[in-house]
Amino acid sequence: MKDLHKLPAHTLKVCRGAAQCPHAVLGTDLTAELEDVLIRSGWPEFLAGMTRPIRHHHQFRMAVASCPNGCSQPHIADFGLIAFARIGLESERCSGCGHCVSICAEKALHLEDGIHLDRSRCLGCAACARVCPEKALQVDETGYRVLLGGKLGRHPRLAHELGFYSLPESLDVLRKVLSVFMDHHRSGLRLGDLVEKLGRKEFDKLVRP
């Protein structure tokens, strides 16, 4: 008889934008890709050998958001991905209609002899590119912001951002994160705890693609 209380070694939450959402920057369901990396890493067997029974706080938690519009899950997961669009500008095509300025929630755009983008404020949602009638704003590249080490519980920690990467690079980060985590694992250790123990700078150096 199947043990209904036996938990898997990981959880994965993928937002509905992976199926259909008008705000999705990338509408791809990454379940197969992420779980393939996790299984190949040996994490399920490793955790089962280290911890019995597996409880919720032992699981490696992953989350994917298809846009930056408010999903909290990547910020509280061990490994989180947020889809991001790099916006390109062709100011000479701008008609000055102001649609993009009106729709930008981050106030990253302003009109002054053409359209200007403050990239330090841009979250890569691509709303501006969708409403621009002249194609003065376009999506040049899409990928993922990679977030690491988030957790809730007794000592919560918001995940920190490693950077912007392509999907293959993001999967490589996951592979390295799991390897480092297993190398340093002990009972009760969460990835966020390991980041704090090693120091963010040192940890990030170990897992960059």
C-alpha positions, 0 to 999 in steps of 0.5 A: 500500500502506498504511503500517503505521508511520504513526501518527495524530495522537492516541490515546484510551483509554476504560475498560471502564466506558463499556460496562458496569461496576457502578462506573461513574458515567457509562457513556457512550463519549465517543470520537465527541465527543472525536474530533470536537472534535480533528478540528475543531480542525485538530490532525491537519493541524497535526501532520502539517505540523509533524512527519514522521513522527509518532511516539508522543511527538508524539501528543496523548493523551486518556483517559476513566475512568468512575469514580475507582476507580484508572484511571491513564490520565487522570493521564498523558494530555495531556487526561483526564476522570474521571466524578464524581458530586456527592452530595446529602444529605437527613439527615432520611431517614437511618436510621443503618444505616451502610451508606454509612459502611462502603462509603466508601473515602475516609472522607468520611461519618460519622454524628452526628445524621444523615449528614454528608459531608466534600466535601473527601474525596469523590471522587464515586464514588457508592457511598454513594448506591447502597447507601443504602436510604433515599435519604438520599444521592443523586446530584444532578449528574454530570460530569467532573473535567478533568485536563491536562498529564500525561505519562510519559517522561524527565521525567514529570508527573502531570496537574493538575486544572482542575475539575469540568465538564459534558460540553459544558464539558469539550469546550470545555476540550479545544477551547481546550487544542488551540488554545493548544497549537498557538499555542505548539507547537514540535518536541518540546513536550508539553502538560505542558511548556507548562503548566510554561512558561506557569505553571499559573495562566496556562495554566488561565486560557486554557483554562477554559470 
